[in-house]
Amino acid sequence: MKFATLGIRVAAILASSVMSASAQQNLLADRKVVTSFAARKMAEVCMEFAATRKIDVSLAVVDPAGNLLAFLAAENATETSILTAQLKAKTAARWRRPTAELFDRVNKQINRAPEFVGDFPQGGGFPLFINGELVGAVGAGGGGGGTMDDDCAKLAITTVFGAAAMQARP
């Protein structure tokens, strides 16, 4: 009986210390996420950029978890362009770095993990950081080679959020 009472007292003390520690700590995180309005604006900027160059591009904007927020594709965009834009955005969000950087790391055998987990380490994807916090990512596909996918995605981000959003991951 003595041990049962002692056990109850110890459990009560532990429970109260855990509860008071919990009361001192936040139990939920406040995270910023790019809005659907900003995501659509970025997609529109890229489409306008591509139209002036007569390029059939696709642009995807995702939240930090890689969930699609906005997507636009030119009328003649290929299925590959449509899929790769989304994959580049998701890859940039997951790795928190530009997909062109991942491409270099994979090809130099520094880190081949993006290949193994089904990501798409090709240029055209960029994470979007605001005040050091990942709030989303952008991916462009179908730019016809060169840096056109990168240029379109960068223009979309900097037009809506400014150059600071293009800073490297913290």
Protein Blocks (a to p, Z undefined) as FASTA:
>chain_A
ZZmmmmmmmmmmmmmmmmmmmmmpcfbdcdddddfklmmmmmmmmmmmmmmnopacdddd
ddfkopafbdcddfklcfklmmmmmmmmmmmmmnopafklmmmmmmnomammlmmnopac
dehiacddeehiafbdcddehklpajllmmmmmmmmmmmnojklmpccZZ
